């Protein structure tokens, strides 16, 4: 099997076409109050903006379908220092288990984060990625 170092031409086309259409649609977005947006003088800009938005939607659908069919390139070889740094900032499974244990004891995100020398948003991100959470009265609660 041949391994590629980059995405193929079609994938790159979908990427850059989407980027260009988004920038142009943003540029022609009339913005402002409803009176300004729907003013007759702005009809062309608004219609162009809406058409470009539909084109972006179609491109995204085609891009997702192409992604299902196309192969993803191999990740680049990282130097030793990059590999070590990546492992240093990622949580291990045992660290995640400890976070869950402390969460079930009722500790706050800040309390859970202290032994890892991290800020609480990184802990919140790990916990919300790995379980269902509900939000009630501004406080995260475990729904399990």
Legacy VTK file of the C-alpha trace (Angstrom):
# vtk DataFile Version 3.0
C-alpha trace
ASCII
DATASET POLYDATA
POINTS 144 float
0.000 0.000 0.000
1.292 3.444 -0.903
1.388 5.940 1.951
0.779 9.576 1.199
2.324 12.489 3.018
-0.394 14.985 1.970
-4.084 15.071 1.242
-4.999 14.465 -2.397
-5.816 17.092 -4.999
-9.585 16.697 -4.614
-9.450 17.076 -0.817
-7.231 20.141 -1.152
-9.624 21.620 -3.720
-12.599 21.156 -1.361
-10.611 22.728 1.480
-9.510 25.829 -0.415
-12.779 26.286 -2.303
-14.654 26.228 1.007
-12.228 28.749 2.502
-12.530 31.115 -0.475
-16.347 30.900 -0.548
-16.563 31.578 3.199
-14.341 34.666 2.915
-16.309 36.023 -0.047
-19.663 35.273 1.646
-18.424 37.073 4.766
-17.351 40.045 2.669
-20.762 40.335 0.999
-22.749 39.722 4.189
-24.702 42.957 4.597
-24.902 42.778 8.413
-26.640 45.340 10.558
-30.304 45.883 11.279
-33.103 44.187 9.359
-33.886 47.474 7.634
-30.329 47.628 6.332
-30.082 43.919 5.440
-33.363 43.833 3.513
-33.042 47.271 1.889
-33.506 47.202 -1.904
-30.097 48.778 -2.345
-28.572 45.687 -0.665
-30.494 43.038 -2.633
-27.507 41.991 -4.750
-25.180 41.665 -1.740
-27.736 39.706 0.261
-28.582 37.356 -2.608
-24.904 36.790 -3.368
-24.254 36.130 0.327
-27.123 33.593 0.476
-26.002 31.885 -2.744
-22.430 31.615 -1.508
-23.716 30.207 1.780
-25.555 27.469 -0.098
-22.400 26.783 -2.120
-20.417 26.420 1.110
-23.047 24.009 2.401
-22.851 21.929 -0.801
-19.040 21.954 -0.689
-19.032 20.774 2.916
-21.398 17.910 2.081
-19.202 16.894 -0.887
-16.095 17.227 1.265
-17.530 14.952 3.956
-18.575 12.383 1.344
-15.117 12.541 -0.244
-13.522 12.110 3.192
-15.432 8.835 3.606
-13.992 7.535 0.327
-10.501 9.042 0.397
-7.579 7.889 2.544
-6.111 10.114 5.216
-2.375 10.795 4.849
0.052 9.304 7.331
0.961 11.673 10.154
4.426 13.154 9.729
7.297 11.715 11.708
7.813 13.891 14.744
11.173 14.642 16.256
11.939 13.172 19.675
11.366 16.440 21.531
7.932 16.856 19.881
6.882 13.328 20.845
7.991 13.866 24.431
6.211 17.236 24.609
2.993 15.754 23.218
3.024 12.979 25.807
3.724 15.523 28.562
0.575 17.537 27.844
-1.796 14.623 27.234
-3.490 12.789 30.086
-2.894 9.055 30.558
-5.749 6.627 31.159
-4.751 6.301 34.822
-4.837 10.100 35.200
-8.305 10.194 33.621
-9.453 7.445 36.001
-8.154 9.490 38.943
-10.047 12.543 37.655
-13.262 10.508 37.525
-12.709 9.135 41.009
-12.224 12.627 42.404
-15.228 13.919 40.412
-17.461 11.232 41.912
-16.266 12.292 45.384
-17.696 15.740 44.626
-14.495 17.716 44.112
-14.542 20.814 41.896
-12.683 21.040 38.592
-10.121 23.334 40.214
-9.474 20.829 43.027
-9.125 17.986 40.518
-6.707 20.025 38.370
-4.279 20.958 41.172
-2.224 17.714 41.267
-1.756 17.907 37.486
-0.514 21.519 37.593
-3.135 22.491 35.029
-6.060 24.883 34.871
-9.549 23.529 35.427
-10.782 23.960 31.792
-8.466 21.122 30.722
-10.028 18.869 33.382
-13.528 19.926 32.364
-12.667 19.097 28.754
-11.505 15.578 29.660
-14.583 14.869 31.767
-17.070 16.267 29.247
-15.457 14.277 26.408
-15.768 11.006 28.282
-19.258 11.125 29.810
-22.687 12.673 29.586
-22.980 15.839 31.588
-25.936 18.028 32.319
-25.890 21.679 33.155
-28.152 22.970 35.893
-28.101 26.412 37.433
-24.659 27.246 36.038
-22.927 24.223 37.630
-21.792 21.084 35.828
-23.316 17.954 37.298
-22.679 14.307 36.509
-25.797 12.735 34.980
-24.654 9.134 35.427
LINES 1 145
144 0 1 2 3 4 5 6 7 8 9 10 11 12 13 14 15 16 17 18 19 20 21 22 23 24 25 26 27 28 29 30 31 32 33 34 35 36 37 38 39 40 41 42 43 44 45 46 47 48 49 50 51 52 53 54 55 56 57 58 59 60 61 62 63 64 65 66 67 68 69 70 71 72 73 74 75 76 77 78 79 80 81 82 83 84 85 86 87 88 89 90 91 92 93 94 95 96 97 98 99 100 101 102 103 104 105 106 107 108 109 110 111 112 113 114 115 116 117 118 119 120 121 122 123 124 125 126 127 128 129 130 131 132 133 134 135 136 137 138 139 140 141 142 143
